[in-house]
Amino acid sequence: MRVLTEYGMGSSLRRGDQTEAAARGLRDALWRNSIRAAEVFGRAKSEMRLAVKVGVPVPEDVDVAALREVFPYGTPDIEVVEGGLSVPHPTGEGEALVMAAVSITVSFGEDA
């Protein structure tokens, strides 16, 4: 049973760090809301299944294990795809600003 989907955006302003931009996007989606889905449906937080999609300019540079650590509970299934945004440094030197777009769909049960 799908319950809700949350969206977030994160960035790495100076280092061009794809993982940090993605982690900030996840935190944006998670901490901006106070939805107690498990309690509302009488389920344990550990039963939450989290379908996570992360879009960044260079998906292969994302440390998925580091992203799993962002979640306080639930079982995240993380898919990283090409997306987000890369903005070149204004001087042409240094790392680009990287933006990540994320979605997190919360569900319970095997048919999620």
N, C-alpha and C positions, 0 to 999 in steps of 0.2 A: 504494500500500500504506500504510494507516494504521498507525502505530506506537504512539502513546500520546497521552493527553490529560492536561494538567495544569490545575489550578485555582488561582486566587489572589484575594485581596481587598486593596483599597487604599482609603485615605481621604484626604480633605482636611479637616483638623480645624477650621481657622479661616477659610479663605478661600472655601470653597464652590467650589473649582476642580475642575470635572468632569474636565479633562484630567489634572491632577496625580493625582487619585484613581485614574483609569484606569491611568496610567503606574506608579503604585505597585503596583497590582494585577498588572500584567504582570511587574514585577520580582519580586514575591512568588512568582508561579508559576514564573518562570524560574530565579531564584537559590536557591530553596529546595531544588532538586534538582540532582543532578549525573548526568544521564543522557546518556550519549554515544551517542545513537541513530545518528548518521552513521557513527561508527567501528564500532559493533556490526554494522551492515548493509553495511559496506564501501563507503559512499557519501561524497561530498564534502559538507561542511557547507553549501555553496552550493546543493546540490540539495534541501535541506529546504524543504518547503512547509508553511506555518504558517497554519492556519485559526483566526483569532482572533475571539472574540465578547466584546464588552464591554457590560455593562449598567450604565447610570448614569441618575440621575433626569432629566437634561436632555441627551439625546444630541446635539442640534444644537450644544451648546456645546463639544464635544470636538474638539480639533485632531488629526485623524488623522495628519497628517504628523509631528507631534511624537511620536505613539505609535510610528510606524515606526522612529524613531531609538533606541528602547529595545532593539531586537533586534540582537544582535551579528552574526548571520548568518542565512541562510535568507530566504525570500520570504514576508513576512506578507500575508495577505488579511484585512483588518480590517473587521468589521461592528460598528457601534455601535447598540445598541438601548435602549429604555427599560427601566430596571430599577434595581438597586442600592437605595440607601436615602438619604433626606434627613431629617436629624434637626434640628429647629429649635433655634436657640440658646436656652439656658435662660432668658435674660433677655427673650427676644422681640426683641432687637436684634442686629444683626450678621448675618453669614453663617451659614447652616446647616452642620452637619457633613454631608459627602457621602461615601458609601461606594460603591465600584464592585466589581462581581463580574466576573471574567474567566475564560475558558477558552481554552486553546491546544491545538490538535490538530496533532501533527506527522505528516507523511506524506512519502512519496517517490513520484515517478512522476506520470503524467498522470491516472491513475484515482483520485486521492486524493479 
